[in-house]
Structure formats: C-alpha cells, structure tokens
Amino acid sequence: MDTSKPDRSREYTTDDIDRMPEEMRVELIDGKLYDMAEPTVSHQRISFNIARLLADHIDANPDSCKGCEVFCPAPGVYINKKNFVVPDVMVVCDRDKLSVRGCEGAPEFVIEVASPSNKTMDYLHKLVVYKNSGVKLYWIVDPMDESITVYDMRSKNEEGYLVEKYSFSDRVPVSLCEGLEVDFGKMGK
C-alpha cells in the first residue's frame, strides 16, 4: 500500500492506521480517513492551558478525579476497528486503557478545539463516535465564536446527552471532578 497517498475510496481499519507513517496526520471515522489540520498557535495555547488547569487540579486534589491522567497533546484513541481519533486534550481515568500505542477504548473526557477546517468533524462526526463509544464528557472549544459546548453523555435526553453552552467569559464546571472549573476568562487566545 502506498501510504503517501491513501486511496480515499476504500474503507480502512486501525490496522491500516498503525502501518501509516507518523507524519501522516489522519483520523479514522467509520472506516473513512480524514486529514488533520496542523494546529495553530492559538489552538495549541488553548489546548495547553486547559490541560494545565486540569492537571494542576488533579495533582492538588487527587481524590476529586481518582486515578485520572490528562494528556495534551493526546495520543491516538483506538475506539474500535473502524474509529481512531486524536483529541486535543483527553482525560483517562481507567489506566488499563493506556498502551504503548495510545488509548484503547473511550477516554472519560475529551476536549476538541475547533478550527474552520474541522468544525463538521468535531460537531458531527466525532460527537457521534464519542457518544456511541462511552465518552462521558465531551467539550468543543470554539475560538471563532468564543464558545464552549459541553456534551454530558451521562445525562440522557432525547438526543442521548445533555448540552450546555458557555462563553469565553465563563467558568465551566468539569462534572467528572469535584470542585473543578475551567475559567475561560483567564484563558489565552
């Protein structure tokens, strides 16, 4: 297989992902490959600041998020044979899911920082994958409209999850960890 130009018309699996060169930045959603954009400075700053706040809280309050670990940049997440994603930030509380190649199964908490080229991926495709795989909490941080969309997959409604919207001037509670909030008013853009 010529991995420099994958055949986008065929279906792929995570076995194919494992054989691709590291410099090929792709995700796999329902067997279809999607290119990943290079993150901007703003994107990286937001991801890092969120991850730092989460990790600092977990370190200072180990009982609030028992056994959880924060990753940024996140390693690849092997949801199943047809789905492989690379979140911007993730929190894994079941360390048995961690392997040499990444996270085997759904992390508890995923954060994606949206960019113009990946909005459909984050708000539609990944939302469905995360919901169906067992992710408990999913945030989409959108620097373009300065919003945070929180999907709590544990709180069921007709869509299968609870949705809350916040702005970059809000403190956003992290429902998985007692007493944890992310103050987006202090977040660098």
C-alpha positions as CSV (number, residue, x, y, z in Angstrom):
1,M,0.0,0.0,0.0
2,D,1.3,3.4,-1.0
3,T,0.9,5.3,2.3
4,S,1.9,8.7,0.9
5,K,-1.5,8.9,-0.9
6,P,-4.1,6.6,0.6
7,D,-7.0,5.5,-1.6
8,R,-9.8,7.6,-0.1
9,S,-12.5,5.5,-1.8
10,R,-11.8,2.3,0.2
11,E,-12.6,1.5,3.8
12,Y,-9.7,1.5,6.4
13,T,-9.2,0.0,9.8
14,T,-7.0,0.8,12.8
15,D,-4.6,-1.9,11.4
16,D,-4.0,0.4,8.4
17,I,-3.6,3.4,10.8
18,D,-0.8,1.5,12.6
19,R,1.0,0.9,9.3
20,M,0.9,4.6,8.2
21,P,4.0,6.8,8.7
22,E,3.8,9.0,11.8
23,E,4.0,12.2,9.7
24,M,0.6,11.3,8.1
25,R,-1.9,13.1,10.3
26,V,-5.2,11.3,9.8
27,E,-8.2,10.2,11.8
28,L,-10.5,7.3,11.0
29,I,-14.2,7.7,11.4
30,D,-16.4,4.7,10.4
31,G,-13.6,3.4,8.2
32,K,-13.1,6.6,6.3
33,L,-9.8,8.6,6.5
34,Y,-9.9,12.3,7.4
35,D,-6.9,14.6,7.2
36,M,-6.0,16.5,10.4
37,A,-5.0,20.2,10.0
38,E,-1.8,21.4,11.7
39,P,-2.8,23.2,14.9
40,T,-2.3,27.0,15.0
41,V,-0.6,28.8,17.9
42,S,-3.9,29.9,19.3
43,H,-5.2,26.3,19.1
44,Q,-2.2,24.9,20.9
45,R,-2.3,27.7,23.5
46,I,-5.9,26.9,24.4
47,S,-5.4,23.2,24.5
48,F,-2.3,23.5,26.7
49,N,-3.9,26.0,29.1
50,I,-6.9,23.7,29.6
51,A,-4.8,20.7,30.1
52,R,-2.5,22.5,32.5
53,L,-5.6,23.6,34.6
54,L,-7.0,20.1,34.6
55,A,-3.7,18.5,35.5
56,D,-2.9,21.1,38.3
57,H,-6.4,20.5,39.8
58,I,-6.0,16.7,39.7
59,D,-2.5,16.9,41.2
60,A,-3.6,19.2,44.0
61,N,-6.9,17.3,44.6
62,P,-6.2,13.6,43.8
63,D,-9.5,12.4,45.4
64,S,-11.6,14.7,43.1
65,C,-10.7,12.7,40.0
66,K,-9.4,9.4,41.3
67,G,-6.8,7.8,39.1
68,C,-7.3,10.3,36.2
69,E,-4.5,11.5,33.9
70,V,-4.5,14.4,31.5
71,F,-2.9,14.2,28.0
72,C,-2.1,17.1,25.7
73,P,-1.3,16.5,23.0
74,A,-3.4,13.4,23.3
75,P,-2.1,10.1,21.9
76,G,-4.3,8.3,19.4
77,V,-7.5,6.8,20.7
78,Y,-8.4,3.4,19.3
79,I,-12.2,3.3,19.8
80,N,-12.7,0.2,17.7
81,K,-11.5,-1.3,14.4
82,K,-13.2,1.5,12.4
83,N,-12.6,4.5,14.5
84,F,-9.3,6.2,15.5
85,V,-9.2,9.8,16.7
86,V,-6.6,12.2,18.1
87,P,-8.3,14.6,20.6
88,D,-6.6,17.9,21.5
89,V,-6.9,17.1,25.2
90,M,-8.2,14.0,27.0
91,V,-8.6,12.7,30.5
92,V,-8.3,8.9,31.1
93,C,-9.3,7.6,34.5
94,D,-9.0,3.9,33.7
95,R,-5.3,3.5,33.2
96,D,-5.8,-0.1,31.9
97,K,-6.9,1.6,28.7
98,L,-3.4,3.0,28.1
99,S,-1.0,1.1,26.0
100,V,2.2,1.8,24.0
101,R,0.2,2.8,21.0
102,G,-2.3,5.1,22.9
103,C,-5.7,4.8,24.5
104,E,-7.5,1.5,23.8
105,G,-11.2,2.5,24.1
106,A,-13.0,5.6,25.1
107,P,-11.4,8.2,27.5
108,E,-13.7,9.6,30.1
109,F,-13.3,13.2,29.0
110,V,-12.4,14.6,25.6
111,I,-11.8,18.2,24.5
112,E,-11.5,19.3,20.9
113,V,-10.5,22.8,19.9
114,A,-12.4,23.7,16.7
115,S,-10.9,25.3,13.7
116,P,-12.6,26.4,10.5
117,S,-11.4,23.3,8.7
118,N,-12.6,20.8,11.3
119,K,-15.9,22.1,12.7
120,T,-18.0,19.5,10.9
121,M,-15.7,16.8,12.2
122,D,-15.9,18.0,15.8
123,Y,-19.6,18.9,16.0
124,L,-21.0,16.0,14.0
125,H,-18.7,13.0,13.2
126,K,-16.7,12.9,16.5
127,L,-19.8,13.7,18.6
128,V,-21.4,10.6,17.3
129,V,-18.3,8.5,17.8
130,Y,-17.7,9.8,21.3
131,K,-21.4,9.3,22.3
132,N,-21.5,5.8,21.0
133,S,-18.1,4.7,22.4
134,G,-18.7,5.6,26.1
135,V,-17.0,9.0,26.5
136,K,-18.7,10.6,29.5
137,L,-17.9,14.3,28.9
138,Y,-17.1,16.0,25.5
139,W,-16.2,19.7,25.1
140,I,-15.9,21.6,21.9
141,V,-14.0,24.8,22.4
142,D,-14.6,27.2,19.5
143,P,-12.2,30.1,19.4
144,M,-14.0,31.6,16.4
145,D,-17.2,32.3,18.3
146,E,-15.6,32.2,21.7
147,S,-17.9,29.4,22.9
148,I,-17.6,26.1,24.8
149,T,-20.2,23.4,24.0
150,V,-20.4,20.8,26.8
151,Y,-21.9,17.4,26.0
152,D,-22.6,15.3,29.1
153,M,-23.2,11.8,27.8
154,R,-24.2,10.6,31.2
155,S,-27.3,12.9,31.3
156,K,-29.7,11.5,28.8
157,N,-32.4,13.3,26.9
158,E,-34.0,12.6,23.5
159,E,-30.6,13.3,21.8
160,G,-28.8,10.9,24.2
161,Y,-26.9,13.7,26.0
162,L,-27.2,16.9,27.8
163,V,-25.9,20.0,26.0
164,E,-24.8,23.3,27.7
165,K,-23.3,26.4,26.1
166,Y,-20.8,28.7,27.7
167,S,-18.7,31.7,26.5
168,F,-15.1,32.6,26.9
169,S,-16.0,34.8,29.9
170,D,-17.5,31.9,31.8
171,R,-16.2,29.4,34.4
172,V,-17.1,26.0,33.0
173,P,-17.6,23.2,35.6
174,V,-16.0,19.8,34.9
175,S,-18.7,17.5,36.2
176,L,-16.3,14.5,36.4
177,C,-14.1,16.1,39.0
178,E,-15.5,17.6,42.2
179,G,-14.8,21.3,42.6
180,L,-13.1,21.7,39.2
181,E,-13.9,24.6,36.9
182,V,-12.1,26.0,33.9
183,D,-12.0,29.8,34.0
184,F,-12.1,30.7,30.3
185,G,-11.9,34.4,31.2
186,K,-8.2,33.8,32.2
187,M,-7.6,31.6,29.1
188,G,-5.1,33.0,26.5
189,K,-6.4,33.0,22.9
